Amino acid sequence: MNLYLFLIAVICSLILVIAFYYFRPKKKLPTESIYTKALNAIIQGDKKIALKHLKDVVKQDTNHIDAYLQIGNILREEGNIEAAVKIHRSLTMRPNLPKEALRQIHKSLALDYYKLDNLNRAKEEAEIIIKSNKKNLWANEFLLEIYEAQNKWKEAAQLSKMVQRIKASKDPDQLSRFLVFQSMDKLKNNQTEEAISLLKKAIKTSPEFSLPYLKLGNLYAEINNFKEAIKNWEKFVDLNPDNKEDVLSKIESAYFDIGQFDEVEKFYNRILDKNPSNLIALVNLANVLQQKGEHNSSMSLVDEALIDNENSIFIHLMKLKLSLKDSGNQSLSKNIDKIFDLLKDSKKQ
């Protein structure tokens, strides 16, 4: 009997031990450990697991701002932008938040609104960050991107200077480009003198940046100041030596407009001295020589070019055109010119 009671007692004890083992409250992981797992999941691109861990974090600690931020950021990336805005906006209502936490919240909101294509609201959020820290690089670069998207070139130029100061770097080409865009806006409003002034400022800002020379040449041509147009176009070609055929044609026409026919030949020779591989300039020079009646010089120029460019369609076409001189077939010659134009147009596309 005693043995029987002893066995029952042992069995009951085992049952109690097993029950305690299986049904005891499980010890929770520390929130920071879970948050670390969430960050690892984000790095690995597993947003589903990351969200699960992040939600576990905020269940345990409703004051874990970073976890809420990450939840909103993931929702934004997954396309649920309104939910992201709601989460991030609610965080701004929290009292006594550290300044850095507030900056991160407004950064997330700025990205939310940018994703919604609400650039004005995105700009407001970035400006809040800058009010607390004028040298915040991310906020300044973000605002610069918005101003570019909104074609606000004056503001973009100012911000570009700020970004370069923060980064202790120089990018004069970027500043020059914004000045060019400003000038184009002035030109649309028929403010020609202001446009010219801005383009000259762009050249002074970055003398080796080619775009303002092109635009200034075009502008001078519009007001029939062909000498200044040629001067700026030639500088553009100097900075862009490879096959700027549309500008070459403009320069050639401008020289003819001001009656300086001999300068066209000199111009193409200058280009070829700097860049002998510019076949567009070579073909154009051959045409000029042909028009001047210097057929042998033109043919000699093309024959020499064929030695190093035997696979060039341009040069072979020019050879064919010159070979038609004595045939009197003007129609075929014009057809070849049409092929030249088509080849030039295809290179632009």
KAJO-V948747 format. One record per pair of residues at least 4 apart in sequence whose ideal C-beta (glycine too) atoms are under 7 Angstrom apart, sorted by the first residue. I is the first residue (numbers start at 1). GAP is how many residues later the second one is. Records with the same first field share a line. If there is no record, write none. Layout:
# KAJO-V948747
I=GAP + GAP
This chain:
# KAJO-V948747
1=4
2=4
3=4
4=4
5=4
6=4
7=4
8=4
9=4
10=4
11=4
12=4
13=4
14=4
15=4
16=4
17=4
18=4
19=4
20=4
28=32
29=4 + 5
31=4 + 26 + 29 + 30 + 33
32=4
33=4
34=4 + 19 + 22 + 23
35=4 + 22 + 29 + 32
36=4
37=4 + 16
38=4 + 12 + 15 + 16 + 19 + 32
39=4
40=4
41=5 + 8 + 9 + 12
42=8 + 28
46=4
47=4 + 27 + 31
48=4
49=4
50=4 + 24
51=4 + 20 + 23
52=4
53=4
54=4 + 13 + 16 + 17
55=4
56=4
57=4 + 7 + 10
58=4 + 6 + 9 + 10
64=4
65=4 + 26 + 32 + 36
66=4
67=4
68=4 + 19 + 23
69=4 + 35 + 36 + 39
70=4
71=4 + 16
72=4 + 12 + 15 + 16 + 36
73=4 + 11 + 35
74=4
75=5 + 8 + 9
76=5 + 8 + 35 + 36 + 39
80=4
81=4 + 31 + 34 + 35
82=4
83=4
84=4 + 28
85=4 + 24 + 27
86=4
87=4
88=17 + 20 + 21 + 24
89=20
91=14
92=13
97=4 + 5
99=4 + 33
100=4
101=4
102=4
103=4 + 26 + 29 + 30
104=4
105=4
106=4 + 19 + 22 + 23
107=4 + 22 + 31
108=4
109=4 + 16
110=4 + 12 + 15 + 16 + 32
111=4
112=4
113=5 + 8 + 9 + 12
114=5 + 8
118=4
119=4 + 27 + 30 + 31
120=4
121=4
122=4 + 24
123=4 + 20 + 23
124=4
126=4 + 13 + 16 + 17
127=4
129=4 + 7 + 10
130=4 + 6 + 9 + 10
135=31
136=4
137=4 + 29 + 30
138=4
139=4
140=4 + 19 + 22 + 23 + 26
141=4 + 22
142=4
143=4 + 16
144=4 + 12 + 15 + 16 + 19
145=4
146=4
147=5 + 8 + 9 + 12
148=8
152=4
153=4 + 25 + 28 + 29 + 32
154=4 + 28
155=4
156=4 + 22
157=4 + 18 + 21 + 22
158=4
159=4
160=4 + 14 + 15 + 18
161=4 + 14
162=4
163=4
164=5 + 6 + 7
171=4
172=4 + 33 + 34 + 37
173=4 + 33 + 36
174=4
175=4 + 30 + 31
176=4 + 26 + 29 + 30 + 33 + 36
177=4 + 34
178=4
179=4 + 19 + 22 + 23 + 26
180=4 + 19 + 22 + 31 + 32 + 35
181=4
182=4 + 16
183=4 + 12 + 15 + 16 + 32
184=4
185=4
186=5 + 8 + 9 + 12
187=4 + 5 + 8 + 32
191=4
192=4 + 31
193=4
194=4
195=4 + 24
196=4 + 20 + 23
197=4
198=4
199=4 + 13 + 16 + 17 + 20
200=4
201=4
202=4 + 10
203=4 + 9 + 10
208=31
210=4 + 26 + 29 + 30
211=4
212=4
213=4 + 19 + 22 + 23
214=4 + 22 + 33
215=4
216=4 + 16
217=4 + 12 + 15 + 16 + 19
218=4
220=5 + 8 + 9 + 12
221=5 + 8 + 29 + 33
225=4
226=4 + 28 + 31 + 32
227=4 + 31
228=4
229=4 + 25
230=4 + 21 + 24 + 25
231=4
232=4
233=4 + 14 + 17 + 18
234=4 + 17
235=4
236=4 + 11
237=4 + 7 + 10 + 11 + 34
240=4
241=33 + 34 + 37
242=33 + 36
243=35 + 37 + 104
244=4
245=4 + 35 + 99
246=4
247=4
248=4 + 32 + 33 + 36
249=4
250=4
251=4 + 16
252=4 + 12 + 32
253=4
254=4
255=5 + 6 + 8 + 9 + 12
256=5
262=4
263=4
264=4 + 24
265=4 + 20 + 23
266=4
267=4
268=4 + 13 + 16 + 17 + 20
269=4 + 16
270=4
271=4 + 7 + 10
272=4 + 6 + 9 + 10 + 13
278=4
279=4 + 30 + 33 + 35 + 36
280=4
281=4
282=4 + 19 + 23
283=4 + 31 + 35
284=4
285=4 + 16
286=4 + 12 + 15 + 16 + 32
287=4
288=4
289=5 + 8 + 9 + 12
290=5 + 8 + 32
294=4
295=4 + 27 + 30
296=4
297=4
298=4 + 24
299=4 + 23
300=4
301=4
302=4 + 13 + 16 + 17 + 20
305=4 + 10
306=4 + 9 + 13
309=6
312=4
313=4 + 30
314=4 + 29
315=4
316=4
317=4 + 19 + 22 + 23
318=4
319=4
320=4 + 16
321=12 + 15
324=5 + 8 + 9
329=4
330=4
331=4
332=4
333=4
334=4
335=4
336=4
337=4
338=4
339=4
340=4
341=4
342=4
343=4
345=4
